[in-house]
């Protein structure tokens, strides 16, 4: 089921490995109160290919997403 009225802020922390793939992704904070939507967000982030980090270092990113319903 899709909730077209779902709104909120989700902060995600993810780690980009030496090969540019996302090694881990987790929710830090969320106002969605929808675990399925939060899981969908982390799964989508894990599929994003990033450029390889300089010197092969692991890069930790914390990023906020603000979700708004259409028309709001």
C-alpha positions in Angstrom: 0.0 0.0 0.0 1.3 3.5 -0.8 0.7 6.4 1.5 0.5 9.5 -0.7 0.1 11.7 2.4 3.3 10.5 4.1 5.4 13.5 5.3 8.3 13.9 7.5 12.1 14.2 7.9 14.4 11.3 7.8 18.1 11.5 8.6 20.2 8.6 7.2 23.8 7.7 7.9 25.5 5.6 5.3 29.1 4.5 4.6 30.6 4.6 1.1 33.3 1.9 0.7 36.5 2.1 -1.3 34.8 0.7 -4.4 32.1 3.4 -4.3 29.4 1.0 -3.1 27.3 1.8 -0.1 28.4 -0.6 2.6 25.9 0.3 5.3 22.8 2.6 5.6 20.8 3.2 8.7 18.1 5.6 9.9 19.4 8.1 12.5 16.2 9.9 13.2 12.8 9.9 11.6 9.4 11.6 12.0 7.7 9.4 9.5 6.5 6.7 12.0 6.5 4.3 9.0 9.1 1.5 9.3 8.3 0.2 5.8 9.0 3.6 4.2 12.2 4.0 6.2 13.4 0.6 5.1 12.6 1.6 1.5 14.7 4.7 1.8 17.8 2.8 3.2 17.4 0.1 0.5 17.4 2.8 -2.2 20.5 4.4 -0.8 22.3 1.1 -0.8 21.7 0.9 -4.5 23.3 4.3 -5.4 26.8 4.0 -7.0 29.1 6.7 -5.8 32.6 7.8 -7.1 35.4 5.9 -5.4 36.6 7.9 -2.3 40.1 9.4 -2.5 42.8 7.1 -1.3 40.2 4.3 -0.8 39.1 5.7 2.5 35.7 4.8 3.9 33.4 7.9 3.8 30.6 8.3 6.4 27.7 10.5 5.2 24.8 11.8 7.3 22.0 13.2 5.1 18.6 14.5 5.9 15.6 13.9 3.6 12.4 15.9 3.8 9.4 14.2 2.4 6.3 16.2 1.5 3.0 15.1 0.1 2.1 16.3 -3.4 0.4 19.7 -3.2 1.6 20.6 0.3 
